[in-house]
């Protein structure tokens, strides 16, 4: 029958062994690499006085017994040294007299070379983080030493700061490193302390907190932004991204999101709570790249946080495409790089041409690496249109569609601000409460000075929620100008 006991003051364990030769052995854990063994004298000396004892040890995972002491020890105690940290050991003892060594004792219980268990050291000084008219919230950090056993939790105590009566226990055990003490008197001052608990017991109290009054506090708006939030957020086109921003402030500040040239209430989804706000953009594209600003404001102040997003997409359209030189069978085009490269440098430009009398665009080159290109083998006297499209690692760019009317309530629309004798494409889609429908595109049209008679552009579009087809006619009157 084995019996174990622990004495807090001396820090040792006693383990008794069932043996016809010995009443037991024990060890005292002095260090991580040593144990002090004790045992009782042999019940019989074999007819000759016992001259000493020999101790052996064995690792739990091993088979070989190793002698601990070189010379027999006279007393019923010995120190086993040079043990491996966290390794488990068995011990046994031989008695020696003039006739020789006795049979070994039964092996001791298995022990691990570890520091003896004690209560944890003190947690850090509690810090006041907020308060109301009847509560105070505190936070703290774990103790530097857990006493050799995992921390099970913490007890929180408080008392009146002025009169300093006995401590009152707010909670006997919480696993959190933050706690709100409730039921306090309004405007009364208190101090707080915390004790760490492991399986041995409770440690000593932490340093006392600063005095704190139970009262509603006000604070200027500020962001709880970490370093990661201040880095550029990189996303792939077509995917959704969400910008989550925690903040604090009392009273709770209002929240506003902004991006130059974009109505984020339409483009994205904005949500806000008393301590955070978020902006979600679905199906991102190159136009969603740029700097976003979130602003929080209250009567106590205002704060703005910039967040940079880069959407990896095909490049936007090259700008300022012009014909710089013309011969009877060639035309030289020049242009500037796209304002938005899609997050990656343009590696090539595609140049296309179309005769005015034809509808199809024909590729001239898809591997132009300069900002100019000479289109050759043109037909003398023919009228041509040209366009240039950029390409990067993420694909070939698209035509630059410009929203002329975001919310047109009628089935007619007068489009102004076009360039004279420039060809345009138009597209229209319907929108209902379930969202936008599918774009359908017009035939190419050239913006001319005037029209001699009524002309109509017929655009057919599909409503997303039905299979019904409708035709929209955009009449251009004889006195309209482009």
N, C-alpha and C positions, 0 to 999 in steps of 0.2 A: 504494500500500500504506500503510495507516494504522497507527500505533503509539501506544498509550496507556500512560502510566506515572503513578504517583502517588508523590510524595515526602511522607512523613508530617510531616517537620519543617516544610517550607515550604507544604504544602497547595496544590499546583498540579498541573494536568494538562497534558500536551503532546500535541498532535494534529498530525501531519505530513500535509500535503496533496500529492497528485500534481499538479504544475503545471510547465509549462515556464518560468514566470516566477519562481516562488517555491519555496523549499525547504520552507516550512511556516509555521504560526502556532500560538500557544498562548494559554491564558488562565489567570489566577490569580484565584480567587474571593475577593475581599477582604471583600465584604459581600453582603447579599441583593440589593442594587440596583446592583452594579457588578462588572465583570470587567476584569482586566488582560490585554491582548493582546500577544503577541510574534510576530515573524516573521523570516525570513532575508532578506538583501538580494537584489535581483534579479540573476539570472545575467548579465544584460547591461544596461548603462546607456544603450544606444541612441546612443552617440557623444557624449553630453553628461552631465556629472555629475548624479546624482540629487539634487534639492534638498529633497525631502520625500516624505511618504506621506499618503494620504487613506484613511480607514477608513469603511466603511459596515456597517450592521446591518439585519437583516430578521427580523421575527417569523416563526416557523415556519409559522403559520397565515395569514400575510399574503403579499402580492405585491410591496409597495413597499419599496425599499431606502432607508434614511435615513442621511444623513451623520452620523458620530459626532464628528469634530473639525472645528472651524471653520477653523483654520489648519493647513497641512501640518506633520506632525511630522518631526523630523530623525532621531531614533533609531528603531530597529526595535521599538518598544514604545509602547503607548498604553492609557489607561484609559477604558473605555466605562461611562458613568454613567447615572443615571436609568432604570434597567431596572425592569421590573415583576416583583415577586416570583413565582417559580414559572413565569414565562413562558419559553418556549424561543426561542433566537435563533441565527441564522446570521451569520457575519461574512465580509467580503472586503476586500482591500487593493489600492489603486492606487499605483504609483510615479509621481513627477512630476519632469520635468526641463525644460530650456528649451524643448523642443518641445511640452510639454503632458503630459497624463495617459496612462499606459499602459493597456492593457486590464486589467479587474479579474482578480484571482486567482480560482481556483476557490473556491467557498464553503467555509468551515470546516465541521467536524462541528457538529451542533446541540448547543448547551449550554443548560442551564436555570439561571436565576438563583436559586441556592440556596446556603446556607452549605456550605462544604466538609465532607465527611464526616470524622468522628473517632470514636474509641472512646467508649463511653458513660461518663457520670459514675458516681459510687459509688451503689450501692443503700443503703437505710437500714440502721441497725444491726439485726442479727438479734435476734429476741425468742424466748426459750425458752417453749414452750407446754406441753410434757409430756416425761416421761422414763420409762424402765423401767430394769431392772438392767443392760441392755446397749445402750440406745439413748437418743437425745435428739432431740426434734422442734423445729424452728425455723420461724419465719415472717419475712418481710421485705417491704418495699415497693419498687416499681421506682425507678430513678434519676430525678432531675429532668430530665436531659438525655440523650436517646438517641443523641447524636452525629450526628444527621441521618439515621439509618437505623433501621429497626425492630429492637427487641430480639429476638434469636433465642432467648435463654434465659439461664441462670445456671449458674455453676460454684460448688460448695460445698466449703469447706476447713475443716479442724479441726486442733487440736494440743493437747498437754498444757498445762494452764493453769499448772502450777507450774514445770516445767523449760523450757517454751517451745522445743521443737525446731523443725525445719523443718515447714512446713505440709503436711498430707496431704490429697490431693484425694479427697473423698467421692464426688463425681459430676462428670464433665466438662461435662455439659449437661442441665439440666432446665428445662422451660417453666413449671413451677409456681412459685408464690411461697411454697411450703411444702415442707419436706423433712425426712425422718427419717434421721439418721445412725445406722447400726447397727454391731455388732461392737465396741462400746466395753467397757472394763473396768469392772466393778461398783465403784461408789463413787469412781472416779477422776474428777477435775475436768478439764473441757475448755473451750476457747473456740472460737468459730466465726466465719467470715466468708464473704461472698458476693461474686462478681464478675459484672457484667453483660456480655453478649456481643452484638455486632452483626456485620455482615458485614466490618467493618474489623478487629475483633479484640476482645480482652478488656479491660475497663476496670480501674481500680485496685480494690483490695480495699475492701470496706465497712468502717465502724468495727467493731471486734471486739465480739462479744457479751459479756455478763456471764458469769462462770464458772458452769458447770452440771455437776452430778455425774450420772453414769449410775446412777440408783436409782429404785425404785418410789415414786411420789408418791401422797399422799392429798389429797383436797380435799373440802370440804363440798358438798352438793348445791346446785345453782343452775340457773336457767333461762337459756337463750340466746334470750330473747324480744325481738323488735324492736318498734318503735312500732306497726306494722300489727297485730300480734297483740293489742295492748292496746286496739284499737278495737272497737266493736260490730260483730259479724258479722251482716249482714242477708241472709236467704235467703227464697225464695218457698216457700209451702206445697206439699207434694207432691214437692219436690226433696230430694236427699240433700246432706249437708254433712259435711265432715271437719275436725276440729280437730287440727292437727299442732303438737306442742310439742317443740322440741329442748331438751336439758338436758345437764348434765355433773356429774361427781362420781366420786370413787374412794374406797372401792369403789363399784361401780355401785349406785345407789339403787333401792329398790322404788318402784312407781308405783301410785297409786290415783286414780280419777276419782269425782266425786260431784256430785249435783244434788239439792236438797231435794225429798223426796217421790218420787224416781224411782230405780229400780234400773237403773243404766246398763248393767250386764252383760246385762240382759234387753232393754232398749230399744235399745241400740246395740252396736257392735263395738269392743272395745278391743284395741289392739296396742301392743307395747313392744319396743324394742331397748336396747342399752347406752347409746345417746345420744339417743333420742327416743321419744315415745309419741304415739298418735293415738286419737281417738274418732270413729267414723263413725255418723251417724244417717240411716237410710233413710226416705223418704217423710215428711218433716218436717211437723209441724202446729203450731198455736198453742201446744199444751202443751209443745213443745220449746223455747219461748222461755224466757229466764231466765239465771241465772248458773251457770256450770259451774266446778268447782274441780278442778284436778289437783294432787296432792300427791306429792312425791318425798321419800324418807326413807332415811337410812343411819345407822350408828352415830355419824357425825360431825355430823349435824344434819338439819334438816327444812325444806322450802320449799313454799309453796303459791302457785299462780298462778290468779287468777280470770279467766274468759273469758265475756263477755256475748254472747248470741245472741238475735237478734230474728227470728222467723218471721212473714212477712207472710201473714196468713190472715184468714178471716172471724172476727168476734168470738165470744167465748164467750157463754154464756147470761147474761142479766141476773139479778141476785140479789135476794132478799127481795121477790118478787112477792106483793103483798097486795091484797085488796079493802078499800078505805078507806071506801066509802060505798055504800049500796044503796037504791034506790027500787023502786017496783012495776014499772018498765019500764027501769031502767038500773042499771049498776054502775060505780063508779070504781076503776080499778086504779092502784097506785103500785108503783114498783120502783127498784132502784139499778142503776147502770151495771155492765157486766160487769167482773169482776176482770181478765180478759185481753181487751184490745180487738183482738187480732190484729195489733198493730203499726201500727194506723191508727185515728183517732177514729171512733166510731160516728156515722154520718150520719143514720140513721133507725131506727125500731123498727117491727116488724110485730106487730100484736095479733090473736090468733085466739081464737075461742070454739067450744065444742062443747056441745050439749045432752047431759045424762047418758043420755038414751034413745037417742042416736045415736052412730055411730062416726066420722063424718066431721068434720074440723075446718073451720071456715068463717073466711075472712079478714075481719076487721073494718076494719083499715087497714094500709097498708104504708108510711105516710109520717108517722109520729109523731115529732116532734122533741123532745118533753119526756120526763120520767121519770114521767109520769102520763097516763091516758087514760080518758075517760068512754065506756063502751059503752052505746049506747042501743038502743031498739026491741026490748027483751027481752020475752019472754012472761011475764006475771005468774003466779007460782006455779011456774014451771019451774026446774029445777036446771041450772046451767051450770058448765063448766070453762073457764078462760082460760089462755092462755100468751103469752109475749112473747119475740120473737126479734130480736136486733140485726143491723144491716147496716152494713158499711163499704165502702171502696173495693174490697176483695178478695172481696166476696160476702156472702151471707146466712148467718148463723150456724146452728148446729145445736143439737139438744137436748143437754143435759148428761148424757152417759152416765157413770156411776160404776161402776168395777170393784168388784164385791162379793166375788168369789172368783177369784183369778188362776189357781189350779191346783186345780180340783175333780176328784178322782179318781173320784167316784161319779156316778151318773145322777140323784141327788137333791141338793137344796141348800136349806137353811133360811136365808132372808134376813131379818135383823133390823134394827132401827134405823130403821124407816120411820115416816113421820108419819101419824097417825090420820086416816082419811077423805080421804087424798090419793091421787090416781090415779097409777099407775106403769106404765111399759112395761118389759119384760124381754127380753133377747136372750142367745143362747147360741151358741157356736161350738166345734167340736172342734179339738184340736191334736195333731199327731203329729210324728215326727222331721223331717218335711219342712216343717213350719211350721203356722200357724193356718189353719183353714178359713174358710168364709163365715158371717157372722152371719145368723141368722134371728130374727125378732122376735115376741113374744107379742101377744095382744090387750090393750087397756088393762084394768088391774085396780085396784080401790080397796082400800087397806089398812083393814080393819075390825077391830073388837075381837076377835071370835071367829067361827068358822065352825061351823054346826050340824051339818054333815056333811062327810065327806071330799070334797075338791075337788082337781082336778088341772089343771095348766097343761101343755098339750101343745105342745112346741116342736120343729119339724123342722129339722134342720141337715144340711148336706152336708159330707162329708169331701173335702178338697181333692184327694186323690190317687186317689179312686175315684168311681164314679157311684152307690155304694150309699147309700140313704137310711135314716136311723135316726130314731126318735122318742124324745124324752126326756120323761118325766113327772116333774114336780116336785110331789109330794104335800104339801098343807098340812093337818096333822092338826087335829082338832077342838079340841085344847087349845093350839094355837100362837097366839101373839099377835103383833101388828104394832105 
